[in-house]
Amino acid sequence: MMEKLYLVARIADTRVALRSRAIHSVVTVGTPVEVPGAPPHVAGLFALRSRVFTLVDPHVVIGLSAVPVAPGQRVIVVEVAEHGYALLADEIEDVCFIEAPETRITGKLLPGWARVADAVIEYQGASLLVVDPSNFISLPTLIAA
């Protein structure tokens, strides 16, 4: 049953679903510490429960301009390869069970979304992209650019 539990959020002005097994928590963040020389999608670092997390701006990952981090902004905390990361979220909508099956993406997505989305799921009459948080982190093409 847990495989049907999703976090529904708005990231980079798009409603998405994230599988709950990929999410550690949702928290608010203060002003992050800038990291000189970091890749453009790294918005900074912040501490949470005596741990340092890398703050990732999904806007940059999908090819949009960076957005400033607002004090008190909510972020989605994930762990990828035993490192802590947090994704900036425009809005956290809900944590819910979605009974509809995930389906293959059949339409054409913008290249940035095609990199991070791996399925589509129907929820409340709308199609949501199912995104894998690790795809926002591991972007060798972004880092090399």
N, C-alpha and C positions, 0 to 999 in steps of 0.2 A: 504493500500500500504506500510506503514512503517514496517509491519511484514515481508516484503521481503527485507528489507535493512539490509545488513551485513557488518561487518568489516572483511576483509580477511587479515590474518597475518600468520607469521611463528613463532611458539612457540615451543621451544625444538626441532628444526629442522623438524617440521611437519607443513604443511599448514593446517590452521583451519579457520572456519568461526564462528564469534561471532555475535549473534543477536544485532542489534543496540540499542534496548531498554535497554540492559544491560550495555551499555557503557556511561560513563560520558564524557570522552575526551581522547585524546592521547597527551602526553607531553614528553618532554625530562627531564631527571633527572640527577642531579649532583651526588656527592658521598653521599650515604645514611649513616645515623648514625647507628652503630651496636647496637643490643639489646642483652645484655648478658642474657643467659638462655632462649632465644626465641626458638621456634620450628625450626627445620632445614630448613623448607621451607620459613622462614621469612628472607629476605635478608637485612632488616634494615627498618629505618623510614626516611621520607623526608617531607619537608614542601612545600605546594603549595597553594597559595592564602590564607595565614593565617590559613591553616588547615594541620594537620599532617596525613600522609598516611602511611600505612603499605605496604612495598614492598615485593611481593611474587615471589619466583623463581619457575616457573612451572617445570623446569628441575627436581628439588627435588621432587615435588609433583608426577610426573609420574615415579619416581624411578631412575633418572639419577643423576650424580654428580652435585653439585652446580656450577654455573658459576659466575665469578666476574662481578660486575656491572661496565660497562664502562661509563666514564663521557660523557654526551650527549646522552646516550642510550634512546631510546623511550620506553615508558611504556603505558599500557592501563589502564586508571583510571576507576574504577567501585565503586559502593556503594553496600554493602551487609549488611543487617540488620542495616542500618543507620550508618555504619562505612565505612571510606574511605580506599580503597585498590588500589594497582597498580600491574599489572602483567608485568614482564619483557617480552619483545618481541624481537625475533631475527630480525624481519623485519615487517613493516607495509606495506602491498601491496596495498590495495584499500578499499574504502567504495563504495559499489555497490548494486544495486537491483539484486537479483537472482530470476529468475522466476521459476526455477525448485523446485519441492516440497521437503521438508525434508522427508527422509525415515528412517525406522528403521535400525539400525546396524545389519547386518546379518553375517558378518565375525567375526573372533576371533581377539580381540584387546589385546595388552599387558595390564596387570592388571592396570597400572597407567593410561593409556588412557581410559580404560573401566570405571574408576571412574569419569572422567571429561567429557567424550563425551556422548551426548544423542541422536544423529542422524547423518546422512550423507546427504550431498547435492552435486549435480553436478554443477561444475562451470568451464567454459572454457575447457571442456573435461577431467576434473579431479574430483575425489571424495574428498571432504573436510569433515573432522570431524566437526560437529557443537558442540562447547563446551560451557558450562555454566560457567561463571567466578566464581559463588558462589561455584562450586565444587572444585575449587583450594584453597578456603579459609577454608571450613569446613571439616577438615580431622582428626577426632578423632583417627583413627588408626595410622596416622603419628605422632600425638602429643604424643600418648601413647607409641610409639616405642622408 
